[in-house]
Amino acid sequence: MRHFGRLSALLRIRPGHNRSGRPRPLRVWPGEAVLWLAENGVHRPRAARHALAALARPGARGPYAARAVGGGAVVIGPVSALALRDAEAAMQFVFRVTPCGYGEEPF
């Protein structure tokens, strides 16, 4: 019951609006992780580094932002947001995205 409360709290978050004024869709880790990564371009090294930097220090980091919510976090990309329900989900996200962000010039 306690985990359901946290997840429902994450789902109530308003991830902001995109440039067209529509709200960004909210995806949930891990079920929609592949979709979020693809639609926000996080397979590209520079985008991956921006997403990781935003998660490491919540706030705006270029086109990516993150904010802490309860025990979890929400990573907001240019197209959609991704809810990471707890620290374990955030660590899985980091391990998934880190290889994409290696080998290019600093951002």
Backbone hydrogen bonds, N-H to C=O, Kabsch-Sander energy under -0.5 kcal/mol:
donor,donor_aa,acceptor,acceptor_aa,energy
5,G,1,M,-1.8
6,R,2,R,-1.7
7,L,3,H,-2.5
8,S,4,F,-2.7
9,A,5,G,-1.8
10,L,6,R,-2.2
11,L,7,L,-2.2
12,R,8,S,-0.9
12,R,9,A,-0.6
13,I,10,L,-1.4
18,N,22,R,-2.8
21,G,18,N,-1.9
24,R,16,G,-2.2
27,R,25,P,-0.6
27,R,81,A,-3.6
29,W,83,A,-2.6
32,E,28,V,-2.6
33,A,30,P,-1.6
36,W,32,E,-2.4
37,L,33,A,-2.9
38,A,34,V,-2.3
39,E,35,L,-2.8
40,N,36,W,-1.7
41,G,38,A,-1.0
42,V,37,L,-2.0
43,H,37,L,-0.5
44,R,41,G,-1.8
48,A,44,R,-2.6
49,R,45,P,-2.3
50,H,46,R,-2.0
51,A,47,A,-2.5
52,L,48,A,-2.4
53,A,49,R,-2.5
54,A,50,H,-2.3
55,L,51,A,-1.8
56,A,52,L,-2.4
57,R,53,A,-2.1
59,G,66,A,-1.2
61,R,64,Y,-4.2
64,Y,61,R,-1.2
65,A,76,I,-2.1
66,A,59,G,-0.9
67,R,74,V,-1.9
69,V,72,G,-2.2
72,G,69,V,-2.7
73,A,84,L,-2.7
74,V,67,R,-2.2
75,V,82,L,-2.5
76,I,65,A,-3.4
76,I,74,V,-0.5
77,G,75,V,-0.6
77,G,80,S,-2.8
81,A,25,P,-2.8
82,L,75,V,-2.9
83,A,27,R,-3.0
84,L,73,A,-3.5
84,L,82,L,-0.5
85,R,83,A,-0.6
90,A,86,D,-1.9
91,M,87,A,-2.3
92,Q,88,E,-2.3
93,F,89,A,-2.2
94,V,90,A,-2.3
95,F,91,M,-2.5
96,R,92,Q,-2.1
97,V,93,F,-2.4
98,T,94,V,-2.8
100,C,97,V,-1.2
101,G,97,V,-0.9
101,G,98,T,-1.3
102,Y,99,P,-0.8
